[in-house]
Amino acid sequence: MKWIFALVGLAAALFLIGGVGTIASFLSHADGARVAFMYVFLAVLVPTMVFLAISLGIGIYHLYLNRLAGRTPSGWLSSEKKGSGRDGYE
């Protein structure tokens, strides 16, 4: 779990550095620095958006399982439905 927090912190720091650096170099008309900061910004932004899209897909799938299929996401291989008496719930 520490690795995940470290990666999220690193991504946030690089996102901030790349974004602020891109804006600052754009305002100061430093094209070489702006390109370098934009590469840093995009190197963090693109994987972050891909992982967010994957997470959204997983969330929609879990919502489908829970609301429409009547199963819990952790028990999707089982054929039990909600309210089947498992764990004392009817």
TAFEN-V196402 format. One record per pair of residues at least 12 apart in sequence whose C-alpha atoms are under 7 Angstrom apart, sorted by the first residue. I is the first residue (numbers start at 1). J is the second residue. Records with the same first field share a line. If there is no record, write none. Layout:
I=J + J
This chain:
11=44
14=40 + 41 + 44
15=41 + 44 + 45
18=37 + 38 + 40 + 41
19=41
21=37
22=34 + 37 + 38
70=82
